[in-house]
């Protein structure tokens, strides 16, 4: 798979392959082409947030608290 899919007539990319790099105040987006690159550079919460991807896993139930007094 080359990471490109089609939506209608326009090609799109896999959002999970994009990474945001910040150096010296400059932000650049990088598209990872291979599975090895993806494994070596996991997506950060910030990457996911800016791409509109979920930033947290499934919610766990709230902890059980015993009321005092």
Secondary structure, 3 states (H helix, E strand, C coil): CCCEEEECCEEEECHHHEEEEEECCEEEEEECCCHHHHHHCCCCHHHHHHHCCCCCCCCCCCCCCCCCC
